[in-house]
């Protein structure tokens, strides 16, 4: 379009400025259309319509505006008839460039929206998981209090001399629950010490009919983490579902194997009035998944009940 032989130095400069003006008008106009149409059409729900509208809007804006501005260039800078071949070729080049840039824009927006969607979904999932975990933690209080009050009531009626001792130890145990309920993980040492305190409550009531054996290397107690109040739930579950006596005691054994706490007790099934809902084990399993992203393993055989709890190692 610009012939250096027939144009003065100033005409060449002004011609290039005019072509920059053409680019600016085309750019801003298409940019406005692009952003305006984004609120009405989206790729996910109506992709074909989105493509059709984009192509039509780009074409019906770019081509007429380009032709008019190019004709203006001829009127201002050239004292010759309009060369429609040059205008047609120039308008097509501009249209192809605009379509390419629109494609780049849409790709960038889609990538950004996809990333934003992923982040938003992750935030929603995290918020949901935190809400579920908090709800599961809140179930621990009433569950523990209900069982403890039943035990205390039984002691007051049958062994009043031990009721006060039970009540004093209950305060210490419940203090641990209140202090650690908000935590997601505790040291294995803290959890085993809490279990031993809880077992003191059981032994006040059942004496030698319940026994606890913890066979874990002492050094390992300070290198592993578990969700709080995990072992107590398993002990409570064993007491609830089994018959036991001093002649045939209930023995809860805890060992460490392959980065898992293995909690085992023999089965002497108690005849319950109604089938168990297993809310304690379900609660524990859900808390484990939400806190550690790992699942507990429950293995129930004819005479043995074993639960394996994954533990997290402190590196």
N, C-alpha and C positions, 0 to 999 in steps of 0.2 A: 504493500500500500504506500509506503514512504519511499519515494525515489530520490536518493541523495543528489542526483544530477540536476533535477528540476526544482529542488527545495533549497531555500537559503538555510543558513545555520539555525536561525531563530525558528523558522518553520519546522525544521526537524525536531527541535526541542519541544515546541508547542504541540506537535503531532504526537510525540511520545507521552506528553502530559495528558493529552486528550484520550489516548488509548488507556492510560492508567485510570482516567475518569470512567471509561467504559467498564473496565474490570471492577472498579469500586461499586458502580451502580448494579452491575450483574451480581457481584458477590453479596452485597447487602440485601438486595431484593430476594435472592434465593435463600439467604440465611433467615430472613424474616419468615418466608413461606415455610421453610423447613421446621423452624421452631413452633410456628403456629399449628402446623399439621400434626406435630408429635402428640399433642393433647387429644386429638380426635381418633387417631389410628395407631395401632401397635402391631408389632411383628408376631407376637404369640397368638393372639386371637384372630387377626385378619391379615395374614402376611401378603396374600395376593392383592387385596385391596390397597394395602399400604404401598406396594411396589407400583401399582397402576396410578395411584394418586400422585406419588412422587414424580414419576416420569411425566405425567400430564402437566402437573404444576410447573415443573422445571422447563418443559418444552414451551408451554404457552406463555411463560414469562420471559424466558431467555431469548427465544427467537425474535419476537416482535421488538423487544427493547434493543437487542443487538442490531437489528436491521435499521431501526430509526436512528440510533446513535452513529452507525456507520454512514448512513446517508448524510447525517449532520456533518460528519468529518469531510465528506466530499464537498458539501456546500461551503464549508469554512476554509478548507485548505487547498482545494483543487478547482480550477476553473475549467473543468471538463465534465462531460456527461457521466452519470453514475455507471460504474462498471458492475453490473449485476452478478457477473461470474465471481468477481472478487468478494462482493458482499455475501453471496451465497456460501462460498467456501469459508470465509471468515466466520460467518454465523454458525456453520456446522462445527468448525473447530472449537468455537466458544461453547457450543452445546455439549460436545463430547467432553470437554474439560470440566464443565459444570456437573455432568452426570458422574464423572469419575470422582470429583471432590465430594459430591453428595454420598457416593458409595463409601468413601473413606470416613465421612462424618457418621453415617449410620453404623458402620462397623465399630467405630470408637464408642459411640453411644451404647451399642449393644453390649460390648465388653464391659463398659462401666456399669451398666444396669445389671448385668450378670454378676459382677463382683459385689455390687451393692446388695443384690438379692441374696447372694450366698452369705454375706456378713449379717444381713437382717435375719435370715433363717437361723444362722448360728446363734445370734443373740436371743431370738425367741426360744430356741431349743434350750439354751443355757438357762434362761429365765424360768422356763417350764420345769427343767430338771431341779433348779434350786427350790422352786415352790414345792415340788413333789418331795424333795429331800427334807425340807422343813416340816411338811405335813407328816412324814414318816417319823421324824424325830419327836414331834409332838405326841405321837401315839405311845411313845415309851413311858411317859409320866403316868397317865391313867392306868396303863396296863400293869406297871410295876406297883403302883399304889394299891390298886384293887387286890392283887395277890398278897401284898404285904399286910394289908388290913385284915384280910381273911385269916392269914396266919396268926396275926396278933390277937384277933378275936378268939381263935382256937386256943391259944396259949392262956389267955385270961380265964377261959372257962375250964381248961383242963390242967394247966401248969402255971398258976398265977405267980409262983416264985420266979419263973423264967421270963415272964412277960416284960418286966422292967429291963432286964438285960437285953432282951430282943429289941425293945424300943430304943435303947441307947445305941446299939449297933446299927439299927435301921437308920438313925439320924446320920451316922457317918457314911453309910452306903448311899443314902439319898443325896448327901452333899456332893459326892463324886458325880452322880448323875446330873445334878444341876450345873456343876462346874464344867462338865465335858460335853453336855448335850449339844452345845452350839459348835463344837469342834467337829471337823470332818474325820480327823485321824488322831490317834494317840499312840504313844510308845507301847510296845507289847508288854514291857515291864509294868506300866501303869494299869493296863487292862488285866494282867494276871494277878496283880496285887488286889485290884478291886474284886476279882472273882473270888479270891481267898476270903476277903471280907464278907462277901455275899454268902459264901459257904459257911461262915461262922453263924450267920442267921439260920441257915438250914440245920446246922448241927445243934443249935439251941433247941430247935423243935424236934428234930428226928434223932438226935444224938448219933450213935454209931451206925445208924441205918443208911447214912449217906457218906460217901468218901470221895475225896478229890486227890488225883495223882497228876502232877504237872512234871513232865519229863522233857524239859527244854534247857538247852545249854544257857547258862547265865549270861554269857557274853551276847548271845543272840537277842536277849530281851531288850537291849538298847540299840539294836540295829534294824528293827522291823517296826512297821506301823500297821495298825488295824483300825477300823471304825470303832468308836467307843461303844461300850455296853453290848458287844457282840457275844462274848463268852457267857455273860450272865443270861442272855436270852436262851442259849443252848442248854445251860444248866436248868433253867426254869422249865424248858420244854421237856427235859428228861424227867424231872420231878412230877410234872403234870401227867405224863402218859404211862408211868411205870409203877408197878407194885414193888415194895421193898420193905425190909425189916432188918433188925440187927442180925438175924440168922442168915438172911439173904440180902446183904446190903446193895445199894445202888452205887456203883463205882463209875465216876466220870474221869476218863483218862484223856490227857492232852499231850500231844507230841508234835514235833516239827519234822516235816518231811518234804523235801523239794520245794522250799519256799511256800509251804502251806501248813497251816495249823490243822491238825487232824484231831477232832473231838469225837470220842467214842464212848458209848455206854451200852451195856447189855440190855436186851428187851425182855421185860416181864410185863406184858401189856396189861394195863389197867382197864377194867370195864367201865366205860364212860356212859353217862345217861344219853348223851347225844354225840354225834361224830364231831371231831375237832375241826375247827376252821383253819388251824395252822396259821393264825394271823401273825404269831411271833416269828416263825420261820419265813413267812412271806415278807414281812416287814424287813427282816434282816437281809434277805436276798435282794430286795429292791434298793435298800440303802447301799449295799455293796456295789451294785451295778452303777448307781448314780455317783458314788464317791470314788471308786477305784476303777470303774469300767471293766470289772471282772465279775465272774459269777461264782457263787458258792456251789459245792457239789454235795448232794444228799444221797446217801446210799443206805437203803433200808433192807436188811435181810431178815431171815426168820428169827434169829436170836441176837442180832447186832444192829445198832443204829450208828452211823458214822456221818459226820459233816466235815467237809474240808473247806477251810477258809483261806483264800489267797492272802498273802501278806505283802506289803510293799517294803522293799529294802532301802535303807538310807545309804546313799553313796557318799 
